[in-house]
Amino acid sequence: MSKSVRCISQDGTLTIMAVDSTDIVNKAQEIHGTSAVCSAALGRLLTAASLMGCALKGKDDTVTLRLNGGGPAGTVLAVSDSQGNVRGYVQEPVVEIPLNIKGKLDVAGAVGKEGFLTVIMDLGMKEPYVGQTPIISGEIAEDITAYYSISQQTPSVCALGVLVNPDLSIKAAGGFIIQLLPTAMDDTIDLVEKSIEGLEPISSLIDKGMTPEEICRHALKYFELDVLDGSSPEYKCYCSKERVEAALISTGRDELLAMAEEGDTEVCCQFCDKKYVFTPADIRKLAKN
């Protein structure tokens, strides 16, 4: 079961959120049949979305992350609720490209660097908040850091990682986000930099068995931390036949009648791959609504 935790420094200068998202990314890989590099790309974005979701205040708030850098993987998308439960997909789930110059999965090569990270926060207002920043590296963690700096003027540090087994199952996945609060001074920044200098990759820490709380304390070893809250996020899709019916109705009566003439209509959920089949009679009934 995946675990997340949110902590604040005792001096009130920063917060850190961390999540072990191994089970979440494993579920995503099983659903979408992703190749190794696509598992790493989608897994990182799902992890980031889960962390950002846990920071939402309203019960029904959601955050959507969409990354499109023009790479062979196409669009990568992740959606989280306020408990950190996430769902997502990658447009082209199977991409095979060489390792990068460091001998690692080339996430940036799969995602691409010519595009934008779009963050959509539905906070129950009349219109959702939409922030968009250029992709910095395509490695995703750096792009999340840039989003916070540019769109929210919040100095942050983001680390994300996914280790993929030879059989394509997920060995370890997780991440953390450190954010400075308005009370932070220059010495706080210096201490954060000193803390994370030489820090092992987050996926390696999780592979060693460290919990999210232990990772928080390890990453910020020069700070005293208090736990604010925690959760057990999952890969969770909210699709239903009723929602699919509503989407079909929104296409309009003429379009529905045209569908009915073509035989059965099959709708597949992009997030969980569940299929909904509607007969011509079902479609004609929807056209009457």
N, C-alpha and C positions, 0 to 999 in steps of 0.2 A: 504493500500500500504506500502510495506517495505521501510525503509529509512536507509541510511548510511551516515556517515560524517567522515572526516579525519582532524585532528587538529595537530598543532605544538606548542610547548611551546614558549613563547616570548623570552626566553633565549637561544633557539636553541639547547636544550639538549635532547629532546625526541619528539616522535610523538605518537598519539593515534588514533586508528580507532574504531568506534563503529557502530553497525547495529541493527536495530529492524527487525528481520527476521520472525516475526510471520506469515505473509501471505505466505512467501516462504515455511515454514515448513508445514503449513496447506495444501498448494497445493500438496506437496510431499506426505503427509499422504493420501489425497484423491486419488491420482494416484496409489499409491502402496498398500493402505489398510494396513498400518503398525500397529502392536500392539503398546502399549504405550512405552515399552522399546526400540523398534526399531525406533519409531518416535523420541525418545530422542537421540538415537545414530546417526541416519541419519541427524536429525535436527542440532545437534552440528557440524557435519562434513560439512554440507551445509553452515552453518553460518561461520565457519572458512574459507572455500573456498571462500565465497563471500568477506570476509574481505581481504584475500590475493589477490584476483582478483582486488579489487579496488586499490591496491598498484602497479599493473602492469603499465608500461609506454607506451607500444605499443598498438595501437588500436586493433590489431588482436592477441595480446598475450593471452594465456590461462594458467591456473594452474589446475592440477588434483591432488586430494588427495585420496590415497587408503589405507585403514586400514584393515589389516587381522591379527587378534590375535588368531585365532583358536577357537573362541567361537561359540555358536550355531547360531548366526546371520550371520556367514560367512563374506564374504568381504563386506565392506561398502565403497562406492565410491562417490566422488563429483567433479564436474568440474565447473570452473568459467571463464567467460570472463573478460575483463578489466573494465567493468562497474559493476561488481559484480553480474551479472546475472548467476544463477546456475542451475544445474540439477544433479541428482544423483540417486542412488538406493542402497538397501541393499539386499544381496543375498537371505536371508531368512527373508521375511518381517514380519512374524508372529512368535514371540518367547514369550513364557510365562514362566517367572522365578520369584522366590520370590524377594521381596524388599531387599535392602542391609541392613547392620547393622544400618544405619542411618535412615531407613524407607523410603529411596528414591528409584527411579527406578535404577536397577542395570545395568547401561550401561556397566561397566567393565565386569560384568558377561556375558552379551550378546555378547560383542565384543571379549573378551578374552585378555590375556596379553602375549601370547607366539607368537610373530610375529613382524611385522614391520609397521611403517607409511612410505609410499612412496609418495614423492612430485615430480611431473613432471611439469616443466615449459617450455612451448613452447613459446620462445621469438623471433621466426622468424629466428633463426640461422639454420645452417646446421643440427645440432642435438639438441634435447631438453635437458635441464638440468634435471638430475635425482638425487634426494637426498633421502637417506633412513636411518632411525634411528629406533632403537628398541623401541617397545611400553613400556612406562614407567609405566602407570597406567591403560590404557584402558578407562579412563574417558574423553579422547580426548583433553581437554584444556591443561592438563599437557604434553600431547604428542606433541602438537603443540609448546609449550614453549620449550620442549627439542629439537625439530627439529631446531628451530631458534638458539638455543645455540650451538648445535653440528655441524649442517651442514652449518650454515651461520655466526657463531660466533657473533650473535647479541643478547645481553641480552634483554629478552622480558618477558612480563607477558600477559597471555591469559586467558580470562574468557568466558565460553560458558554456555548457559542454555536453557532448554526447559521445559515448564509446560504443561502437558497434561490433558485435561478435562476428566471426567468419560465417556463421549460419544466418546472419542478418538480424538476429535478435539483439536486444539492447542490453549491454553489459552494465552501463551506468549513465545517468543523465541528471542534470540539475543546473542550478544557477543561483546567483545572488545579486542584489542591487543595494548599493550603499548610497544614501542620499544625505547631503548636508542640510541642516535646518538653518533658518535665518540667524540663529544665535551663534553659528560657527564663525570662528576667526581664522586668520591665516595659520596659526599654530595647529588648528584642527586639521586643516588640509595637509600640512606637513606630516602630521602624525598618521593620517590615513595612508599617505603615500609610503611612509616608512613601514606601516603594518603590512601592506599588500605587496611590498617589494619582494620578489622571489617566490611569491605564493604559487604552489602547485596548481595545475589545472583543476577546476572544480569537479570535473568528471573523475579525476584520479582520487580526489579526496572522498568522493562518494563510493568509489570502487573499493577504497580501503575500509569502508564501513562507518565513516563519520556521519553523524546525524546533522540535520540542518542547523540545530542550535550549536552543536560543536563547531560547525563550519563558520558560523557567525563569530563565535568567540576566537576561533583560530585566525580568521581573516582580519579581525580587529583586536589583535592581542594586546595593544596598548590602551584599550578602552575597557571600562567596566560596563557591562550590558545588563539590562533588565528585559525580560520577555514580555512583550505586549499581548500577543495572542498567537494562536497556531491553528492549523486546519489539516484535513486529509483530502486534498484535491484529487479528482479523478478525471479520466477522459470521459466526458459525458455529453451525449447529444440529446437535444430536446425536440427532435422531429416527431411528428405524429400524423396520422391520416387526416385529422382535422386541419392541421396547418397546411398540408399539401393541398387539400381541397380548397382552402382559402386562397392559396397561390394560383390554383387553376382558375378559380372564379375571377380573379383579378385580371386574367387575360382577356375577358370579355365574351359575350354570348356568341358572336360570330366565330371567334377562334375555337370555342368549345364545340360548336356544332361541326366545324370542319374536322376537329379531332375525332369526333364520334363517327364520321364517315370513313375513317382510316382504320377502324378496328380498335383493339385494346390499346390503352395508353399506359405506358410504364414510366414512372418517375423514380429516379434513384437519388437518395440523399447524398450530397457531396461529402458530408462529415462522417457518416457511419456506414455508408454503402447499403443501407436498407432500401428495398425496392417496394414501391406501392403500385399496384396494378388496378386500373379502372376500366371497366367494360364500356362499350358504347352507351349502354343504358345508364350507367353511372354518370357518364359525362353529360348526357342529355338532361339528367336530373339536376346536375350542377348548373346547367345553362338556364334553368328556370328560376334560379335564385337572383 
